[in-house]
C-alpha cells in the first residue's frame, strides 16, 4: 500500500469525527445525566464525574470484586501508549516500552492520541476522590506497549500509524514481559502470517490475547467477516453490544466473534485530563475489548492454573445469551459476565462452547455456520443464568475431576521465537468509531 493510499485509508477509517466527544463538530459530550462541562476531555482540563461507568450495571463488579480484583495480573495495552500522568492511572501503570520511535518516551508512557489511555482506564483505573470512574479490574497492573502515534494523516505520512509489523512486535514484547492478558483494540482485514505467529507466541507463553472483532465504520471493509488478530484460534475475539447488551450493526459480525461486552456510554480516563465519556452515540469494539480484557484479568487471578485456554473458556461459557447452546455472529457466546466466569464449575455437561477441561461433545454446540437470531423480546441474561444455575448444581459432583486440569491444559512451548523478517507493513484500524 502506498503512503498516499495509506493516508487516505486512515482518514476514511479513523477520522470520522472526534474520539473525545467535545469538539464543535461532534455530538455534545454527554447526556444530562453526566455532569461534564464542554471541553472536559481536553488535555489540561481536569474534571471528574461522580457517576460510575454505565457498563457496570451489566458487568457484576460488586460480586466479582468479592472474589478477585485483578491483583497480581499484568495487562498489556498494545496501543497508542498510556498517559501515566492521569490520576486514575499513575498508581497502576507498571511501565512499558515504545516501539514507534518518534522521539517520545522510551517507556511507552506517553499518549499523543488518547486511545490507549482510555483503554487502560477501562481496565484498571484506580479510584480518585470525587470520581466514580474505576476500572473493572482495579487491582491489575498496566503495561503500556506503544505501537502507533495516531491515525491522522501526519502520523501515517511519517510512518507512525498502526502497522502489522509493530503490532506483532508489540504482542511478542508484552508476552516476553510477563503480561497474562494482552489487550489489542486494533484490527485488520487481511490475514498475516507474522501476526498469527505473534499471537501463537504469546499463547504458548501463557498470555491470552483479547482482540477487537472490528468496527464497521473504521474497517477497510464494511462487510462482515474475520478481522485479525481477533480471528486467530488462540485469541479471544470481542464484539460490542449496545448500551442494553443487545447486538449492534456498529460492530463487525462473523464466525470469528466469540464474546461481546458493553461499548457505549463509556466513562474512563482521558489523556492529559480527568474523566471522559466516550461512544455516547455509537458503540465501539475498542472499549468492549477493554472490558473483556479486564474480565479476563479477574478470571486469571481467581483461576491462575487454567491458563489462556481455560480463561477464554470460562468467559465464553458463562456469557449471557438467549440460547445457552448456541453462539451468534453478532455477540458470539454472549455478553461477558465476570463473576459467573470466575465461579463457573466446568463439567462434562456444561452448555456452550467446547471445553478444554472435559469432553463436552454431548452438550457443547459449535454451529458450522449461519446466524442464530437473538430473542430481542427477552433478556439474554435470564436464560443463561438459569442454565448456569442448573449446571452449577450438577457440576458439584464433578469437583474431583478438576485435578485433571493440569494434565489437559496445553503446555507452554519453549521453542525459539519465530523471526519477524518476513513481516509485511500494513495499516490496522483502531476499533473506535470516531477519532479526533
N, C-alpha and C positions, 0 to 999 in steps of 0.2 A: 504494500500500500504506500503510495507516495505521501510525502509530508503534507501536500496540499489536500489530498483526499482524506488523510487522517484528520487534519484540522476541520474539514467540512463535516466529517463523520462525528467528531466530538461535539461540534456545535449543534448538530441535529440531535444527538443523543443526550447531551447534558446541559444545554443552555436554554432550556425551555421556559425559564422563569427565575425564581430565586429559591435556593435551598433554605435560606433563612427568610421566612415569610414576612419581612418587614420593609421590603423595598417598595417604592411608589408604584411599580408596575405589578406587584404581586398582590395576591389576596391579603386582606388585613391579617395581622399577625395572629390574633386569637379570638375565639368567640367570647361572649360576655362573661362566661364562667371562669375565664383565665385572666388574672389581674396583671396583664402586661401593658406597659406603655409602648407607643410606637418607638422603634429603634432599640428595644430592649436586648435584642440578639446581637447588636453591633459590637464589635471589639471596642473595649474601653468603657462600655456601659455595663455595670454590674447590677443586675436586678434579679430578684428571686420571687418565686410564687409559692404560696403555702400549699397548693394543691399537690397531691400525689399523682404519679403518672396514671392516666386513664386506663392503660393496659393492665394495671394491677388488678382491676376488677375481674379480669378473666384468668389471671395467672397464679392465684393461690399463694401469694408471697408470705402471708402471715403463717399459714400452715407449713409451707416449705421451710421457712426460716427456723422452725422448731427442730428441724432435722439437719439442715445444712444452710450455710450462708455463702459457700464457695471458698471458705478458709482453706489455705494450703494449695489452692488451684491457681495456676498461671494461665491466663487467657491472652493469647496474642491477637492484636488487632492489626491485620495486614491491610494498610490503607494509606491515607494522606498524612499520617502522623498523629500525634496526640499532644494537645496543649496541656502540659503538666502544671501550668500556672493557674488553671481553673481550680477553685477551692474544692470542688467535688472530686477532682482527680489527683491533686497533689499527694494525698495520703495513700493512694492505691497504685500509683504508677511505679513499676519496678525497673524502669529503664527501657532500653531498646536499641535500635540500630537504624541508620539511614542508608537506603540503597539507591536514592535518587541522584545524589552527587551534585546538587545545585548550590552548594555552599551553605546550606542550613546546618543545624546541629547534627553532629555525627551520631548522637544517641537517639535520634528519631523523635525527640520531644519538642518538635515544632510542628505547627499545622497551619499552612497558609490557605487552606481550603475550608476547613471546618468539619468535613465529613467524618474523619477518623475520631475527632474529639466527641462528636455526637454519638458515635457508635460505642466508644469507651464508656461514656456516661450511662448509656442504657444498660450496659453490662455490670458496671461496678461502681457507679458514683457513690461516694461517701456522703453521709448526712451533713448538712450545713445549716447552722442556725438561721431560721427564717425561711427555709426552703423545704418543700415537701418532696423534692426530687431525690430519688435514691435509685441505685442500680438494683436489678433483680438478683444479682449475686454480689452483695455489698462487701463480702469477706474475701472475694477473689482479688488477685493482683493483675495488673495490666502490663503487658509487654508490647511496646509500640514498634512495629516493623513498617517503616515508611517506604512506600513503593511508588508513589506518584506525588507530584506537587499540586496538580489541578487538572481539570478537563477543559480549561479555557484555551483559546487559540494560541495565546502567547506561550503557555506551558507546553502545548503539543509541538509548536514550531521549534521550541528549544530542546525538544527531546525528553521532556519531563512529565509527559502524560502517562496514563496507565499503559502498561505493556505486559504481554505474556511472559517475557523473559524475566522482568523484575518480579512479577507475581510468583512465578515458580521459585525464584531465588528466595523470595520472602517467606514462602511456606517452608522451605528447607531450613532457613535460618531460624524460624520460630520453633521447629521441631528440635533442631540442634541445641537450642537454648532452654529446652525442657518444658515448653508450653503443652499442657494436656489438651487444651481446646484452642483451635486456630480459627478465628472469625475472618471470613472473606466475603465482604459485601460488594463484590465485583463479579461480573460475568462476561463471557464472550460466546459468540455463536459457533465459530469453528472449533473443532476438537484440536488438541495439541498434545503430541506425544510427550513433550518435555513437561508440560503442565501435569499430565497424568502421572508421570514418573515422580514428580514432586509430591503429589498427594499420596501416592503409594509409599514413598519415602517417609513421610510424616506418619502415616497409619502404622507402618511397621515399627516405628519407634514409640508407639503408644499415644499418638496425638489424633484427636478427632477434628477433621476439617469440616466446619459448618459454613456452607456457602449459599449465596443467593440463587434462587431458581430463575431470577430475571424479572425485569420490569418491561412492560410492553412499550412504554413511551421512551425509554432510554436505550433500548436494544437496537442493534443494527438492522434487525428484522422484527416486524410487529407480529409475525406468525408464531403460533405456539410451537413448542418443541424444545429439545435439550439445550441447556446452557451450561457452560463449563467454567470452573471445575465442579459445579454442583452435581452434574450428571454422572460423574465417575462413581463406581460402586463403593469406593472407600470413603466418599464424602457424604455428608447429610445435606440434601437439597431442601431449602426452605422457601416457601411461597408466603405471600402476605394475605391476611384476611382483612376485611374491613373492620370498622370500629365495633361491630356486633358479632365478630367471629364468623362472618359469612364469606363465601367466595367473592372475589372481585376480579373484573377483567383488567384491572391495572397491573395485575401480576401475570407473568407468562405461565400458561398451563402446559402440562405434558406428562408423559410417563415417568419423567425423572423426578417429579415432585414427591417428596416423602413426608414433609411436615409443613405446618403453617403456624404463624404467630401473628399477633397484632402488629399493624404497621401504620396506623393512622392516629392523629392527635397524639404525637409522641412528645413527651416532656423529658428533656435531657440537658446535659451540659453543653454550653456553647463556647466556641473559640474566642478567647480574649474577653469573655463576658461571664454571665452567671448562668441562668436558666434560659431555655428557649423552647418554644413549641414548633415542631416540625410536622409536615404532612397533614396540615389541617384539612385539606380538601381531598387529596388523593393518597391512598395507601402506598407505602414504599417497602419493597422487599429488603432494602438495606437494613431498615430498622427491625423488621421481622426477624432477619437473620441474627441481629444482635440479641434480641430476646431469646431466641433459640440457643445461642451460644451461652448466655447467662444460665438458662435452664440446664444446659449440659454441664456447666461448672458445678451447679448444685448436685446433680446426679453423680458426677465424678467424685466429689467429696464424700458423699454418702455411700457410694459403692465403688471404691477405688480399684478393687480387683477385677471388675468387669471388663475394663479396657474399652477402646473405642467402639468395637462392635457391640458390646453389651450396653454401653451408654446410648448408642444410637437406637438399639432395640427398645430399651426402656422408654425413650422419648416417643417413639412411633407407636408402640403397642398400647401405651397409656393415653395417647392423644384422644380428644373428644371428636366424635364423628357420628353422623346419622346412622350408619350401618357399621357395627363393630367388626364385621367380617370383610369389608371392602374399603379400598382407598379410592380416591378420585384424582383426576388430573388437575383439579383446581386447588385442593387442600391436602393432597397426599393422604396420609392416615389420619389427618385431623389437626386440630389446634392444640398446641403444646400445653401440657398441664404438669408443672414441675413436681408438685407434691405427689401426684399419682405416679409419676415416673420414678421418683425416689422410693416409694412404698411398694411398687409392683413386686409380687412374688411370682417370678417366672415359673410356668408349669407346662406340661405337655399339652394341656387343653386351653392355654391362653389364646384368646381370639385376636386375629390381626396378622401382622407380618410374620415371616419365617423367623424362628428364634435361633440364636447362636448357642443357647443353653440346652434345649431339648428338641427332640423330633416332634415338631408340631404339624406334621403333614396332614393330620386328620382335622385340625382346627384352623390352621392359618390359611389364608386365601390371598394369592397374589395374581390378580387377573392378567391375562396375556395382553390385553389391550382394551381400549374403549373407556368411556366415561360413565361413572355411576353418578347420576344426578343427586345432589343433596336434597334432603327434605327441608325446604325453606319454611314449612309450617310448624316445625318442631325444633326446639333447640338441640343441636348435636350433643351438647353436654349431658343431657338427661339420659339418652340411650347408652352412651359409652360408660357413664358412671354406674348405671345399673348392671351392665355386663361385667365391669371390673369388680363390682362388689361380689357378684356370684363367683367370678374367677378367683378372687382373693380367698373366699371361704373354701373352695375346692382345693386351692393350692397349699393350704396349711399342711396337709398330709404329705406334700412333696418336698418339705424343707430338707429332709435328709438327703435328697438327691442333689442339693445345691453344691455338695462337695465336689461334684464332677465338673464344676465350672472351670477350675484352673486347668483341667485336662483338656476340656473342649475349646478353651479360649485360644485364639491364634497366637503363636509365639512370635515375638518380635524378630524381625530379620536383622542379622548383624553384618550383612554384606556391605561392600563399599558403595558409596552414593553414586548414582549414575551421573554422567557428565552433562553439562548444560551447553556444550559446544554446538549442538545442533538446534538450539532454540531459534525459532523464527520470531522476529519482533512483530508485535501486533497490538492493536488497541483493545482495551477492555472497557466496558461501560460500568460506571458506578451505579449501583442499583438504587438510585433515589430519583424520584420523579422530577424534581426541579433543582436547579443548581444556579447559584449566584453567578 
